[in-house]
Amino acid sequence: MKTLQMTFATDFGKNYQFSIANPKEEITAQTVENVMQTIIDRQYFETPAGRPVAIKSAKIVDRVESIILKKD
């Protein structure tokens, strides 16, 4: 499963990570940057770590799980 992980700096001087499962395959760095900047500009949310105020990073994480044993 792929996940887009966006990391912001907050007004409390901490980092906050926001993840989106199954991002579009054709997503670009520019699109992600635009979305992250919109989240900051419009102050869409406030977190226990503070309000996002700057873009730190973004990455796609591709996690593969292989079940080797399953009992019902």
Secondary structure as the mmCIF struct_conf table of DSSP 4:
data_model
#
loop_
_struct_conf.conf_type_id
_struct_conf.id
_struct_conf.beg_label_comp_id
_struct_conf.beg_label_asym_id
_struct_conf.beg_label_seq_id
_struct_conf.end_label_comp_id
_struct_conf.end_label_asym_id
_struct_conf.end_label_seq_id
STRN STRN1 LYS A 2 THR A 10
TURN_TY1_P TURN_TY1_P1 ASP A 11 PHE A 12
BEND BEND1 GLY A 13 GLY A 13
STRN STRN2 ASN A 15 ALA A 21
BEND BEND2 ASN A 22 ASN A 22
TURN_TY1_P TURN_TY1_P2 GLU A 25 GLU A 26
HELX_RH_AL_P HELX_RH_AL_P1 ALA A 29 ASP A 41
TURN_TY1_P TURN_TY1_P3 ARG A 42 GLN A 43
STRN STRN3 THR A 47 THR A 47
TURN_TY1_P TURN_TY1_P4 PRO A 48 ALA A 49
STRN STRN4 GLY A 50 GLY A 50
STRN STRN5 PRO A 52 ASP A 62
#
